[in-house]
């Protein structure tokens, strides 16, 4: 018996399937802004737009996770506000999952098997 979505039919009858859409870049910027405010971070608008672009290209989780190291980098540079340069520095230090997997695939011959 083949069941749709890999779920038994009797269970599927009891479920409600809700279609969701991905966030837009503007929605991601708003979510990141709320998260920064929750963590007590101040961030420039240019840095927010860069994080929105990163979220659209990679994932929202990755963009949000860049906030904390960017804030630490800003503090090291004696600033209280996260700037575009802080975000750029963190994207060079930390890779998102897709980029990391791609790099591992490209360089698989250099790793032990």
Buried (B, 14 or more C-beta within 10 A) or exposed (E): EEEEEEEEEEEEEEEEEEEEEEBEBEBBBEBBBEBBEEEEBEBBEEBBBBBBBBBBEBBBEBBBBBBEBBBEBBEEEEBEEBBBBBBEBBBEEBBBEEBEEEEEEEEEEEEEE
